[in-house]
Amino acid sequence: MRTLVAIPVYNEERTVQRVLAHVLQYIDDVLVIDDGSTDKTVAMLPKLPVDVIRHARNRGYGHALRDAFAWADIHGFDWIITMDCDEQHEPQSIPAFLESASQNRADIISGSRYLAMADAEGSVPADRRAINATMTDEINTRLGLKLTDSFCGFKAHRVDALRRLKLSENGYAFPMQFWTQVAAQGLRVEEIPVKRIYTEANRTFGAGLDDPERRLRHYRSVLNTEVARWAGKLPPAAAIALRQSQESCWCPEQ
């Protein structure tokens, strides 16, 4: 089972060397997608035995993930694990993803920060926790999924399953498109617990999305558009939930 770990980075000079050195203790094949960093990140990457995709300008988190998926496919990997570089995803969780992947129970193995809360570190800003909970609930209801954490970027993906998705979202609304297409294609999903570590309370989302209400509206708009696009392929139970939700309050923005 050939597995690639892919890590999007943007101005991560403070953490990139430590994170990559730690990841390389668990896996040999690592891809870094530098999304237009303007700090010293770029100069640090050649010092480590990793492959690098370099964006000349910042193109967005979703774009970085799509590039990583394409790389894994082109280079013949069976699985791709995605994780962040801000030390909020622990590399020592990589073996747990590999073990789950080897069991052949799922196509997407998604980390959840809410399955094992006892050892959580840091406090998640209230607006981010609320938006995560709200959108996870809406995704589950509308798509027939049973997620506890729809926004966690620590995931393992079966590469041949990813070929069935037609992803185009560039920004942080990527999970709205991703989960809709996962449901539409009937991919098998499993969640495993990962430690919740929160150290970046000042993270910005760009494109005016730092305002929580605007961010929530944007996520719902992307979800609405994607659900409408794939409605014909959603499971029957999800289609029923979709009609009910449209009749109540989850209609596209006017």
Buried (B, 14 or more C-beta within 10 A) or exposed (E): EEBBBBBBBBBBBBBBBEBBEBBBEBBEBBBBBBBBBEEEBBEBBEEBEBBBBEBEEBBBBBBBBBBBBEBBBEBEBEBBBBBBBBBBBBBEBBEBBBEBBEEEEBBBBBBBBBEEEEEBEEEBBEBBEEBBBEBBEBBBBBBBBEBBBBBBBBBBBBBEBBEEBEBEBBBBBBBBBBBBBBBBBEBEBBBBBBBBBBEEEEEEBEBEBEEBEEBBEBBBBBBBBBBEBBBEBBBEEBBEBBEEBBEEEBEEEE
